[in-house]
Amino acid sequence: MRALEVEEFGGPEKLKVRDVPKPEVGEYEILIKTAYAGLNFTDIYRSRGDYKNSPTYPTPLPYRLGVEGCGWVEAVGKGVTRIKAGDRVAFTRVHGSQAEYAAIPAIRATKLPDQVSFKRGIAIMSHGITAHYLAHDAYPLELGSKCLIHAAAGGVGQLLVQLAKKQGAEVFGTVGSREKVEIAKARGANHVIEYSKVDFRDEIMRITDGAGVDVVYDSVGKDTLIKSLNSLRLRGFCILYGHASGLVKNFDVLELAEAGSVFLTRPHLQHYVPTEEAYQARALDLLAWLQDGTIDVTIDRVFQLEEAADAIDFLASRQSKGKVLYEVFGEGQKSKF
C-alpha cells in the first residue's frame, strides 16, 4: 500500500510516498480503508523533528505521518465490540493515517452518522476536539468571558470561534488578510484584527479600555507569545497550543510577572482525551452540534499523497482557511462490506 513517511527529519523535501506492507489488525484494533487523511500543523512539527524528544508524541524514524483519518472498517480485532466491519468511522490522535490503510486502537474511532460525509466528519476530529478542550477545559469560557483567538480563520480557529460564542464569550480574533477578516466575522467573532495592518496588542487594549482579555488561545507561538501575554487582564491565562511561526525558546518566566502575574500553559491534546470516555464524549458533542447547525466546517483544500510537499508548504504559509485534507480512496469508494 502507499504511505507517506519521513526517513529523516527536515522540510517538505523529506516526505516520501513509499510502498509498504498493509498493516495487520491486532487485539482491540480495527483496520481502516482510508477515505481521507487530515493534514495538521502537528504533521509539520513531527516531520521536521520538533517532537523528537517528546515522550507524549514519539516520532521514531522512519515515521509514518498523519494523526487523523476516516474511512471504512475493513476488519476488527479480538475484543472489539463497539465497532463492526463496514462501519464508517473517523479518528484522531493515532499516528500513521496518511496511508491507504491504518490499523488503529478501536477506542480512538468514532462512528459517523450516515448524513455526515467523510470530509465533514474528519474536519471535526483534530480541529474540533482541540477547540472543544480549549473552550471547555483548558480555560472554561462562560457568559461574558473575553477571549483572543489567533488564526481565527484557520481550521481550529473557526471552530474555536464558534464554540466560544456558544459559551457566551466575547470573541477577539486575529487574521492575516481582509478575506480572512470576513471569514472570522461570519463565524461569529465580535472583533477581528488584521495583524498585518495594526498591532494586535494595542488594538486589544484600545477596545477593552486597557483591561485586556481573560484568555488568549495562541497557536502561532514565537511571533506572538510576548504580545499575547501583554494582551491579558491581570492574572489572565494564555493557552499556547501550537507554534506555527516557530518554537518558543529561551523564555524568561519573569515575562509572566511583568505582564500582570499571568498564567501560561502549553497543553497536548492527548492529555485532554486520556480515556475512551473522554475522547468519545468530545467527538459525539461535536457531531451533534455539526448536525444541528450549532457549528459548521470549511474544507479548504484537498491534495493527493503525492502532493505532500505542496500541501505542507500551503499549510506552513498560514494561507489555509479551513480544513486541509489528503484524498486517499475518496468519498465515493465503497467498502466491500
Secondary structure, DSSP 8 states (H G I E B T S, - for coil): -EEEEESS-SSGGGEEEEE-------TTEEEEEEEEEEE-HHHHHHHTTTTTT-SSS---SSEE--SEEEEEEEEE-TT--S--TT-EEEEES-S--SBSEEEEEGGGEEE--TTS-HHHHHHTSHHHHHHHHIIIIIS---TT-EEEETTTTSHHHHHHHHHHHHTT-EEEEEESSHHHHHHHHHTT-SEEEETTTS-HHHHHHHHTTT--EEEEEESS-TTTHHHHHTTEEEEEEEEE---TT----S--THHHHHTTS-EEE---GGGG--SHHHHHHHHHHHHHHHHHTS----EEEEEEGGGHHHHHHHHHTT---SEEEEESS-SS-----
